Amino acid sequence: KSTTTGHLIYQCGGIDKRTIEKFEK
């Protein structure tokens, strides 16, 4: 779930990878 959410956010706004890592954790 966390990974999917991170990818969705990345596609929507393109957040930095560190932000995605925070969501994954």
C-alpha positions, -999 to +999 in steps of 0.1 A: +000+000+000+027+025+010+046+019-022+015+024-044+007+056-025+042+069-030+041+062-067+007+079-070+020+110-052+052+109-074+031+109-105+008+136-092+034+161-080+067+144-085+080+147-049+116+140-040+126+104-035+133+111+002+096+122+006+085+089-009+108+070+014+092+088+044+058+076+032+071+041+027+084+040+063 
